[in-house]
Amino acid sequence: MELPRLLVVIGVIFIAVGLLWMLGERIGLGRLPGDIVWERGNVKVYFPIVTSIVISVVLSLILWLMNR
């Protein structure tokens, strides 16, 4: 694959992930009970544990259904 085409594909992937991220925030993903947020001063560390599990289960089901 040529470099310009590869860069365009990577850009499109980043745009798609960004749009899905914004959609996920609107439906409540990213602030689920069980996600850990640690704040001290102006430092904020976020561990989306439950959100990651939910996304993993949904993607696993989608891929499983596609391979059936």
N, C-alpha and C positions, 0 to 999 in steps of 0.2 A: 504494500500500500504506500502510495506517495505521501510525503510529509504534509503538504497542504490539505490533502483529503483527510488524513489522520487528525490534523488539528481541527478541521470542521466537525468531524465525528465526535471528538472529545468535547468540543464546544456545545454541540447539540445535546450530548449526554448531561453536561453540567446544567444546561437550561432545563431539561426535563426533570432532573433531580431537584432543582430549585423550585419548580412549579409544584411538584409533588410534595415538597417540604411545606410550602405555603398552604396547600390544600390540607395536609395533615394537621397543621396548627389550627386551622379553622374547625376541624372536626374533633379536636381535643388531644391529638397525639402530641407527645412532648411534655405534657404536664399530668401524667397519670399518677395515681397513688402508687408508691413504690419507687418512683424516680427520685434520685438523691440530688439535692441542691445544697451546696455548702457555700456560704457567703461570709466573708470577713473583710471589713473595710470596703475597698473598691475592687476586690477580687471575688469572682463568682465562678465556682466549679460545678459543672452539671454532669451527672451520670444517669443517662436515660435507660436504666436497666429494664424496667417493665415495658417501656416503649419498644426497646430492641427485641424483647421476647415476642411481643404482639406482632411486630413487623416480620419477624422470622417465621412465626406460625402461619401468617397470611401468605407470605411468599412461598413457603413450603407447600401449602394447600394448592395454590395456583399452579405451581410447577408440577405437582403430583397429578392434578386434573388434566394438565396439558399433555402429560406423557401417557395417559390411559388410553 
